[in-house]
Amino acid sequence: MELQARPNIIDVEASGFGDESYPIEIGLALSSGRRFCTLVQPINSWVHWNDEAELLHKISRESLQTNGRPVHEVACLLNQILEGQ
């Protein structure tokens, strides 16, 4: 029986449940064992917020504004971490 490598896992928390939602937290668990997690600071045009979703992920919009990384920075980090994957 051939052993399969562990998969890379990407977990994304969102501002809500609909098509107007946007990512607020991204987590990675890579097959190499590396872990990465960051909050995403919403850009001005991302206004949808669902209180029921917040009850599930327990991340406030205020926390994203204060502790989140800018979208471009998150995208660059993900590209760097996932390069060649």
Accessible surface in RSA format (square Angstrom, percent):
REM  Atomic radii and reference values for relative SASA: ProtOr
REM  Chains: A
REM  Algorithm: Lee & Richards
REM  Probe-radius: 1.40
REM  Slices: 20
REM RES _ NUM      All-atoms   Total-Side   Main-Chain    Non-polar    All polar
REM                ABS   REL    ABS   REL    ABS   REL    ABS   REL    ABS   REL
RES MET A   1   229.26 118.7 143.98  95.3  85.27 203.0 122.50 104.1 106.76 141.4
RES GLU A   2   152.78  87.7 128.20  97.0  24.58  58.5  54.41 105.2  98.37  80.3
RES LEU A   3   159.39  88.8 137.78  98.6  21.61  54.3 138.89  97.5  20.50  55.2
RES GLN A   4   165.95  92.8 134.53  98.3  31.42  74.8  43.28  92.1 122.66  93.0
RES ALA A   5    91.38  84.0  59.86  92.4  31.52  71.7  70.66  99.5  20.72  54.9
RES ARG A   6   141.33  59.3 131.30  66.9  10.03  23.9  70.71  96.6  70.62  42.8
RES PRO A   7    94.87  69.1  81.68  74.5  13.19  47.9  91.28  75.4   3.59  22.3
RES ASN A   8    57.03  39.3  31.65  30.6  25.38  61.1  13.18  31.7  43.84  42.4
RES ILE A   9    97.82  55.7  94.94  70.7   2.88   6.9  97.60  70.3   0.21   0.6
RES ILE A  10    97.03  55.2  67.61  50.4  29.42  70.9  67.61  48.7  29.42  79.8
RES ASP A  11    78.02  54.7  74.77  74.4   3.25   7.7  25.01  58.9  53.01  52.9
RES VAL A  12    76.61  50.4  50.32  45.6  26.29  63.3  50.32  43.7  26.29  71.3
RES GLU A  13    53.62  30.8  52.64  39.8   0.98   2.3   3.31   6.4  50.31  41.1
RES ALA A  14    32.89  30.2  27.06  41.8   5.83  13.3  27.06  38.1   5.83  15.4
RES SER A  15     0.00   0.0   0.00   0.0   0.00   0.0   0.00   0.0   0.00   0.0
RES GLY A  16     6.88   8.5   0.00   N/A   6.88   8.5   0.00   0.0   6.88  15.4
RES PHE A  17   131.03  65.6  93.03  57.6  38.00  98.9  99.21  60.1  31.82  91.1
RES GLY A  18    45.35  55.9   0.00   N/A  45.35  55.9  33.65  92.3  11.70  26.2
RES ASP A  19   148.65 104.1 105.14 104.6  43.51 102.9  52.91 124.5  95.74  95.5
RES GLU A  20   127.27  73.1 109.59  82.9  17.68  42.1  42.93  83.0  84.34  68.9
RES SER A  21    30.04  25.4   7.67  10.2  22.38  51.6   7.88  16.8  22.16  31.0
RES TYR A  22     9.72   4.5   5.44   3.1   4.28  11.1   9.72   7.3   0.00   0.0
RES PRO A  23    46.95  34.2  45.63  41.6   1.31   4.8  46.12  38.1   0.83   5.1
RES ILE A  24     0.00   0.0   0.00   0.0   0.00   0.0   0.00   0.0   0.00   0.0
RES GLU A  25    40.29  23.1  40.18  30.4   0.11   0.3   4.44   8.6  35.85  29.3
RES ILE A  26    15.94   9.1  15.94  11.9   0.01   0.0  15.94  11.5   0.00   0.0
RES GLY A  27    14.63  18.0   0.00   N/A  14.63  18.0  13.35  36.6   1.28   2.9
RES LEU A  28     7.43   4.1   0.35   0.3   7.08  17.8   2.09   1.5   5.34  14.4
RES ALA A  29    28.85  26.5  26.63  41.1   2.23   5.1  26.68  37.6   2.17   5.8
RES LEU A  30    10.84   6.0   8.19   5.9   2.65   6.7   8.35   5.9   2.49   6.7
RES SER A  31    46.34  39.2  31.72  42.3  14.63  33.7   8.38  17.8  37.97  53.2
RES SER A  32    96.17  81.3  51.41  68.6  44.76 103.1  58.50 124.6  37.67  52.8
RES GLY A  33    33.90  41.8   0.00   N/A  33.90  41.8  17.43  47.8  16.46  36.9
RES ARG A  34   127.66  53.6 116.31  59.3  11.35  27.0  45.80  62.6  81.86  49.6
RES ARG A  35   150.89  63.4 126.37  64.4  24.52  58.4  60.97  83.3  89.92  54.5
RES PHE A  36    29.95  15.0  22.07  13.7   7.88  20.5  27.64  16.8   2.31   6.6
RES CYS A  37    81.10  61.3  55.25  61.6  25.85  60.7  30.25  76.6  50.85  54.8
RES THR A  38    10.69   7.6   4.20   4.3   6.49  15.5   7.31   9.8   3.38   5.1
RES LEU A  39    35.66  19.9  32.57  23.3   3.09   7.8  32.57  22.9   3.09   8.3
RES VAL A  40     2.53   1.7   2.50   2.3   0.03   0.1   2.50   2.2   0.03   0.1
RES GLN A  41    53.51  29.9  52.10  38.1   1.41   3.4   4.12   8.8  49.39  37.5
RES PRO A  42     9.80   7.1   0.13   0.1   9.67  35.1   0.17   0.1   9.63  59.8
RES ILE A  43    81.03  46.1  74.88  55.8   6.15  14.8  80.69  58.1   0.33   0.9
RES ASN A  44   147.24 101.5 126.20 122.0  21.04  50.7  38.35  92.3 108.90 105.3
RES SER A  45    89.18  75.4  60.07  80.2  29.12  67.1  55.48 118.1  33.71  47.2
RES TRP A  46    56.95  22.9  53.82  26.1   3.13   7.3  38.27  20.4  18.68  30.3
RES VAL A  47   113.60  74.8  94.46  85.5  19.14  46.1  95.16  82.7  18.44  50.0
RES HIS A  48    49.76  27.2  42.05  29.2   7.71  19.7  37.65  38.8  12.11  14.1
RES TRP A  49    53.95  21.7  26.71  12.9  27.25  64.0  24.85  13.3  29.10  47.2
RES ASN A  50    39.62  27.3  36.52  35.3   3.10   7.5   3.20   7.7  36.42  35.2
RES ASP A  51   105.14  73.6  98.53  98.1   6.61  15.6  33.82  79.6  71.32  71.1
RES GLU A  52   118.91  68.3 116.20  87.9   2.71   6.5  35.17  68.0  83.74  68.4
RES ALA A  53     3.12   2.9   2.70   4.2   0.42   1.0   3.07   4.3   0.05   0.1
RES GLU A  54    50.07  28.7  48.95  37.0   1.12   2.7  10.74  20.8  39.33  32.1
RES LEU A  55   131.07  73.0 123.97  88.7   7.10  17.9 126.63  88.9   4.43  11.9
RES LEU A  56   134.19  74.7 108.94  77.9  25.25  63.5 110.70  77.7  23.48  63.2
RES HIS A  57    26.18  14.3   4.60   3.2  21.58  55.2  12.54  12.9  13.65  15.9
RES LYS A  58   166.55  81.3 132.92  81.6  33.63  80.1 108.81  97.9  57.74  61.5
RES ILE A  59    18.96  10.8  16.41  12.2   2.54   6.1  18.96  13.7   0.00   0.0
RES SER A  60    33.97  28.7  29.83  39.8   4.15   9.6  20.80  44.3  13.17  18.5
RES ARG A  61    57.62  24.2  56.91  29.0   0.70   1.7  25.96  35.5  31.65  19.2
RES GLU A  62   124.34  71.4 121.58  92.0   2.76   6.6  68.33 132.2  56.01  45.7
RES SER A  63    32.66  27.6  27.13  36.2   5.53  12.7  20.26  43.1  12.41  17.4
RES LEU A  64     0.00   0.0   0.00   0.0   0.00   0.0   0.00   0.0   0.00   0.0
RES GLN A  65    83.89  46.9  72.39  52.9  11.50  27.4  35.85  76.3  48.04  36.4
RES THR A  66   111.54  79.3  78.42  79.5  33.12  78.9  59.61  80.1  51.93  78.5
RES ASN A  67    95.30  65.7  68.69  66.4  26.62  64.1  21.35  51.4  73.95  71.5
RES GLY A  68    11.20  13.8   0.00   N/A  11.20  13.8   0.00   0.0  11.20  25.1
RES ARG A  69    85.47  35.9  84.54  43.1   0.94   2.2  14.09  19.3  71.39  43.3
RES PRO A  70    68.76  50.1  66.64  60.7   2.12   7.7  68.76  56.8   0.00   0.0
RES VAL A  71    45.85  30.2  43.11  39.0   2.74   6.6  43.16  37.5   2.69   7.3
RES HIS A  72   140.24  76.6 134.65  93.6   5.59  14.3  95.27  98.2  44.97  52.3
RES GLU A  73    74.71  42.9  69.68  52.7   5.02  12.0  31.21  60.4  43.49  35.5
RES VAL A  74     4.73   3.1   4.73   4.3   0.00   0.0   4.73   4.1   0.00   0.0
RES ALA A  75    45.87  42.2  40.79  62.9   5.08  11.6  45.11  63.5   0.76   2.0
RES CYS A  76    60.93  46.1  54.91  61.2   6.01  14.1  26.44  67.0  34.48  37.2
RES LEU A  77    42.40  23.6  41.94  30.0   0.46   1.2  42.31  29.7   0.09   0.3
RES LEU A  78    31.68  17.6  31.47  22.5   0.20   0.5  31.68  22.2   0.00   0.0
RES ASN A  79   108.10  74.5  99.28  95.9   8.82  21.2  28.44  68.5  79.66  77.0
RES GLN A  80   130.04  72.7 112.60  82.3  17.45  41.5  41.17  87.6  88.88  67.4
RES ILE A  81    15.58   8.9   3.23   2.4  12.34  29.8   5.00   3.6  10.57  28.7
RES LEU A  82    43.96  24.5  37.44  26.8   6.52  16.4  37.93  26.6   6.03  16.2
RES GLU A  83   140.74  80.8 117.04  88.5  23.70  56.4  46.10  89.2  94.64  77.3
RES GLY A  84    83.94 103.5   0.00   N/A  83.94 103.5  41.77 114.6  42.17  94.4
RES GLN A  85   130.72  73.1  61.13  44.7  69.59 165.7  37.78  80.4  92.94  70.5
END  Absolute sums over single chains surface
CHAIN  1 A     6059.8       4794.8       1265.0       3262.0       2797.8
END  Absolute sums over all chains
TOTAL          6059.8       4794.8       1265.0       3262.0       2797.8
